[in-house]
Structures are given as C-alpha cells and as structure tokens.
Amino acid sequence: MTIGLLSTIAGVFYGGTVSILALTATFASRGTLRREARSTLAVLVSGRAVASRQAGARDVSRNG
C-alpha cells in the first residue's frame, strides 16, 4: 500500500467520524448525548472551543 492510499483512508475515516458527531451534536434528542458529542468534537477539531454552559443556565431544548 502506498502512503497516499493510507492517507486517503485515514482522511475519509476522520471526516466520517467528525460528520457523524456533528450530526449527533445537532440533532440528538437527549441533551446528554448532544453534550458528549460536542465535547468529543472539541477534542477532534483543534482550534475550536466549545462554549461552556453556566451553572444556572436552563437547557431550552428540554420539554418542561
């Protein structure tokens, strides 16, 4: 295998992982799943900080 093929495979795997996490962080119905996906994205995508929530902030996506 050439280095180009291995780089392409790694790039596709990384891009797919980031895409799935971004979709999960956006459209997951459970807040905890969205937060976990966002924190994982923050680790994988360097240079982007995830805004932390304040302790008293209410999650508006929840029912109730």
Summary of the structure (lengths in Angstrom):
residues: 64
radius of gyration: 15.7
end to end distance: 55.2
largest distance: 55.3
contacts: 113
relative contact order: 0.11
helix: 61%
strand: 0%
